[in-house]
Amino acid sequence: MSRHLLLSILAAMAVGCAASDKEVYVPASSADILYMGRIHWGDSLAPEFTYPGTTAMFNFTGNSLSMAASPGSGQFMVELDSLPPFKINFTPSDSLLVLADSLADGAHSVRVTYAIEGYDHHPHFRGFYLSPGGKLLAAPERPELKIEFIGNSITCGYGTEETDPKKGFSYDTENHTLSYAWLTGRALNADVNVVARSGIGMYRYYGGPKEGTDKTIPAEYDRTMLYRAEYPWDHTSFIPDIVCINLGTNDTSLDNYDIGRFEAAYAGFVAHLRELYPQAKIVLLTGSMMSGKALSDVKGVLDHIASENARVYRFDMTPQDGSLGYGADYHPSRLQAQKMADELTAYLKTLLNSGN
């Protein structure tokens, strides 16, 4: 063998070794990543989103996994293989976080879910890194059942990690994966979209004037991201089989509400949903935080709207009484959220099996 040929072979081997020692970058745009939720892709390879519950999931081989996101994106919940779920937090100084560094050889699966409300965090997925020699496998199969949850702080998972009801809001204790919406979606193995914001209502936000406010669900629903009018949502990209609406708590807040205005806004929004999704089953919910006259008034409105519209249904979750504890600001505790999910899951199973 000539010296020149030997040097060429050694050089090729060195290049190969160097390449094999490099982590494998998986761009966020990879077709083998399954996404759920409203996501704005824009012209970049780093999709942006704001709603809790936005999810990326994929299968891979390799011994380590890291995630890239925009600094300050906030908290995500990670489900890796059969390990207990754990939370990660992209602070303003973080753009890359290690999710695992000592995985066994073979195939793995991961699911990363945005745990908080991101309208002031501007989160972006920026891809993932696998250990040298790792590779992405075929994407998980998308669930057939599609559910959209529309709501307020209860749907977001506000304060579900807090046990002291006198504590106020904190992103550290908000966890959408402990909310009734996320738990119901997982129990039914559904492809889920979430449109929710703490404090929001159908005709006014929490504590707003009796006459109504802007920044309501009807005002925001046709947008990909909250408060971003420049990015309209393509409703044909996600056509739900079921739409669950859980609103009214903030509309009736502080007993300063106009039930007629609430009903008009709610009825108009249901009509809009019906135009968008002619075959969807729309479920009008009451959550666990209302009581007394406000609960009675809201139930009356929802009963009336359901009676006037085909394929519109009603379900009331059990009001909380403190026996399961409270979350922050007397929001549902994680146990109360689980009870809500159990109740709603059972109802939706019946609805799905009814054929109506």
C-alpha positions in Angstrom: 0.0 0.0 0.0 1.4 3.4 -0.9 2.1 6.0 1.7 -0.3 8.4 0.0 -3.2 5.9 0.0 -2.5 5.0 3.7 -2.6 8.7 4.7 -5.9 9.1 2.7 -7.5 6.2 4.6 -6.3 7.5 8.0 -7.6 11.0 7.2 -11.0 9.5 6.2 -11.1 7.5 9.4 -10.2 10.6 11.4 -13.0 12.6 9.8 -15.4 9.8 10.5 -14.4 9.6 14.1 -14.7 13.4 14.5 -18.2 13.3 12.9 -19.3 10.4 15.2 -18.2 12.4 18.3 -20.6 15.3 17.4 -24.1 15.6 18.9 -26.8 15.1 16.3 -29.0 18.3 15.9 -32.7 17.7 15.2 -34.3 20.9 13.9 -37.7 21.9 15.2 -39.0 21.6 11.7 -38.3 17.9 11.4 -41.2 15.9 10.0 -40.6 13.2 12.6 -41.6 15.5 15.5 -45.3 15.4 16.2 -46.7 18.8 17.4 -50.0 19.5 19.2 -51.4 23.0 19.8 -51.5 26.3 18.0 -48.1 27.1 16.7 -46.8 29.9 14.5 -44.1 28.8 12.1 -43.4 32.1 10.3 -40.3 32.1 8.0 -38.0 30.6 10.6 -37.3 27.1 11.8 -38.1 28.0 15.4 -41.9 27.9 15.8 -43.5 30.2 18.3 -46.5 29.7 20.5 -48.2 31.1 23.6 -50.8 28.6 24.8 -50.3 26.1 27.6 -50.4 22.5 26.5 -48.4 23.1 23.3 -46.5 19.8 22.8 -43.6 18.3 20.9 -43.1 14.5 20.9 -40.9 12.1 19.1 -39.0 8.8 19.1 -35.2 8.5 19.0 -32.1 6.5 19.7 -29.2 7.7 21.6 -27.9 8.0 25.2 -28.6 11.6 25.8 -31.1 14.3 24.8 -31.0 18.1 25.1 -33.6 20.7 24.2 -33.1 24.2 22.7 -35.6 27.0 23.2 -35.6 30.7 23.2 -34.2 32.2 26.5 -36.9 33.0 29.0 -39.4 30.5 27.4 -40.4 29.3 30.9 -41.5 25.9 32.2 -42.0 22.7 30.3 -43.0 19.2 31.6 -41.0 16.3 30.2 -42.1 12.7 29.8 -39.2 10.5 28.9 -39.9 6.8 28.4 -41.5 5.4 31.6 -39.6 7.8 34.0 -41.7 10.1 36.2 -42.5 13.4 34.5 -40.2 16.3 35.4 -40.2 20.1 34.9 -37.6 22.1 33.2 -37.3 25.9 33.1 -35.8 28.0 30.4 -34.8 31.2 32.4 -33.6 34.3 30.5 -30.0 32.9 30.6 -31.0 29.4 29.3 -31.1 28.4 25.6 -30.1 24.7 25.9 -31.1 22.3 28.7 -30.1 18.7 29.1 -33.1 16.4 29.5 -31.1 13.1 29.9 -27.5 12.1 29.7 -27.3 8.4 30.6 -30.0 6.6 28.7 -29.7 2.9 27.8 -29.0 1.8 24.3 -32.1 1.4 22.1 -35.3 3.3 21.2 -36.7 6.0 23.4 -39.7 8.3 23.4 -40.1 11.9 24.7 -43.0 14.3 25.1 -42.4 17.9 26.0 -45.4 20.0 27.0 -45.5 23.7 27.7 -46.7 24.0 31.3 -47.6 27.7 31.6 -49.1 30.7 29.8 -46.6 32.2 27.4 -48.0 35.4 26.1 -45.3 37.5 27.8 -42.5 34.8 27.5 -42.5 34.5 23.7 -41.5 30.8 23.8 -39.9 29.1 20.7 -39.0 25.6 20.0 -35.4 25.6 18.6 -34.8 21.9 18.2 -33.2 19.0 20.0 -29.7 17.4 20.3 -29.1 13.7 20.4 -25.9 11.9 21.5 -23.4 11.1 18.8 -24.7 8.4 16.6 -28.3 9.0 17.8 -31.1 9.4 15.3 -34.7 10.3 15.1 -37.2 7.5 14.5 -40.5 7.6 12.8 -42.9 10.1 14.3 -45.5 9.0 16.9 -49.0 8.3 15.4 -51.3 11.3 15.7 -54.4 10.5 17.8 -57.6 10.3 15.8 -59.8 12.1 18.3 -59.4 15.9 18.3 -60.5 18.0 21.3 -60.3 21.7 21.8 -60.4 23.2 25.3 -61.4 26.9 25.6 -61.2 28.4 29.0 -59.6 30.5 31.7 -57.1 30.0 34.5 -58.8 26.7 35.5 -58.0 25.3 32.0 -54.5 26.7 32.2 -53.7 24.9 35.4 -53.2 28.1 37.5 -51.8 27.3 40.9 -52.2 23.5 40.7 -48.8 23.0 42.3 -49.6 25.3 45.2 -51.2 24.1 48.4 -51.7 27.4 50.2 -54.8 29.2 48.8 -53.6 32.5 50.2 -50.6 32.4 47.8 -51.1 34.4 44.6 -50.2 33.5 41.0 -46.7 32.3 40.1 -45.5 30.6 37.0 -43.6 28.3 39.3 -46.9 26.8 40.6 -48.8 26.9 37.3 -48.8 23.5 35.6 -51.2 22.8 32.7 -50.3 19.0 32.9 -52.2 18.9 36.2 -55.3 20.7 34.8 -58.6 18.9 34.1 -58.1 19.7 30.4 -54.7 18.0 30.0 -55.8 15.1 32.1 -59.0 14.6 30.1 -57.1 14.8 26.8 -54.6 12.2 27.9 -57.3 9.9 29.3 -59.0 9.9 26.0 -55.8 9.8 24.0 -56.7 12.9 22.1 -55.0 15.4 19.9 -55.6 18.5 21.9 -55.6 22.3 21.2 -55.9 24.7 24.1 -57.1 28.3 23.9 -57.0 29.6 27.4 -55.8 32.6 29.5 -56.1 33.3 33.2 -58.6 36.0 33.9 -60.3 35.9 30.6 -64.0 35.6 29.9 -66.7 35.5 27.3 -67.7 39.2 27.5 -65.3 40.6 30.2 -62.2 39.7 32.0 -61.9 39.3 35.8 -62.9 42.5 37.6 -63.7 44.4 34.4 -66.5 46.8 34.0 -70.0 45.4 34.0 -70.5 46.7 30.4 -67.8 44.4 29.1 -64.2 44.6 28.0 -61.8 43.8 25.2 -59.3 40.9 25.3 -62.0 38.3 25.6 -62.1 34.8 24.1 -64.3 35.8 21.1 -61.7 38.6 20.4 -58.8 36.2 20.6 -60.1 32.9 19.3 -59.2 33.5 15.6 -55.5 34.2 16.4 -52.7 31.7 16.5 -51.2 33.3 19.6 -52.8 35.4 22.3 -52.8 39.1 21.7 -51.0 38.7 18.3 -53.6 39.9 15.8 -51.0 39.8 13.0 -51.0 36.0 13.1 -54.5 34.6 12.2 -55.2 31.0 13.0 -55.9 28.6 10.1 -59.0 26.8 11.5 -58.8 24.1 8.8 -55.5 22.9 10.3 -57.3 21.6 13.3 -60.9 20.5 13.1 -62.0 19.3 16.5 -64.5 16.5 17.1 -65.3 18.0 20.5 -65.0 21.6 21.7 -65.2 22.1 25.5 -65.9 25.6 26.7 -65.3 26.4 30.4 -66.0 30.1 30.8 -68.2 32.3 33.1 -66.1 32.4 36.3 -64.5 35.7 35.3 -67.5 37.1 33.6 -69.5 36.9 36.9 -66.5 37.9 39.0 -67.1 40.2 42.0 -70.9 39.9 41.4 -70.6 42.8 39.0 -72.0 41.4 35.8 -74.7 41.8 33.1 -76.0 38.3 32.4 -77.7 39.5 29.3 -74.4 40.7 27.8 -72.8 37.4 28.8 -75.5 35.4 27.1 -75.3 37.5 23.9 -71.5 37.1 23.7 -71.7 33.3 24.5 -74.4 32.6 21.9 -72.5 34.6 19.3 -69.4 32.6 20.0 -71.1 29.3 19.8 -72.6 30.4 16.4 -69.1 31.2 15.2 -67.8 27.8 16.3 -70.7 26.1 14.5 -69.8 28.0 11.3 -66.2 26.8 11.6 -66.9 23.2 12.7 -70.3 22.1 11.4 -70.0 18.6 12.8 -68.3 19.2 16.1 -69.9 18.4 19.4 -69.7 21.6 21.5 -69.8 21.1 25.3 -70.7 24.0 27.5 -69.1 23.5 31.0 -69.3 25.0 34.4 -66.1 24.5 36.4 -65.5 24.0 40.1 -65.0 27.6 41.3 -68.5 29.2 40.9 -71.3 29.0 43.4 -74.5 30.6 44.5 -76.3 33.1 42.2 -73.5 33.4 39.7 -73.4 29.6 39.1 -77.2 29.5 38.8 -77.2 32.4 36.3 -74.5 30.9 34.2 -76.2 27.5 34.2 -79.4 29.1 33.0 -77.6 30.8 30.1 -75.8 27.6 29.1 -78.9 25.5 29.3 -80.8 27.9 27.1 -78.0 28.1 24.5 -77.8 24.3 24.4 -81.5 23.9 24.0 -81.4 26.2 21.0 -78.6 24.6 19.1 -78.1 21.1 17.6 -75.0 19.1 18.8 -74.5 21.5 21.7 -74.3 19.8 25.1 -74.1 20.7 28.8 -72.0 19.4 31.6 -71.4 20.7 35.1 -68.4 19.7 37.1 -68.7 19.4 40.9 -68.2 22.7 42.7 -65.2 22.6 45.1 -65.8 22.6 48.8 -62.2 22.5 50.1 -62.2 18.8 51.0 -59.6 18.2 48.2 -57.6 21.3 49.2 -57.1 24.4 47.1 -54.4 25.7 44.8 -53.2 29.3 44.5 -55.9 32.0 45.0 -58.4 29.2 45.8 -58.1 27.7 42.4 -58.6 24.0 42.0 -55.9 21.9 43.7 -54.3 19.1 41.7 -56.7 16.7 43.4 -59.7 18.8 42.5 -58.4 19.1 38.9 -58.1 15.3 38.8 -61.7 15.0 40.0 -62.9 17.4 37.3 -61.0 15.4 34.7 -62.5 12.1 35.9 -66.0 13.6 35.7 -65.5 15.1 32.3 -63.7 12.1 30.9 -66.6 9.8 31.8 -69.1 12.3 30.3 -67.2 12.7 27.0 -66.9 8.9 26.7 -70.7 8.6 27.0 -71.1 11.5 24.4 -68.7 9.8 22.0 -70.5 6.5 22.3 -73.9 8.0 22.0 -73.8 8.5 18.2 -75.7 11.8 18.6 
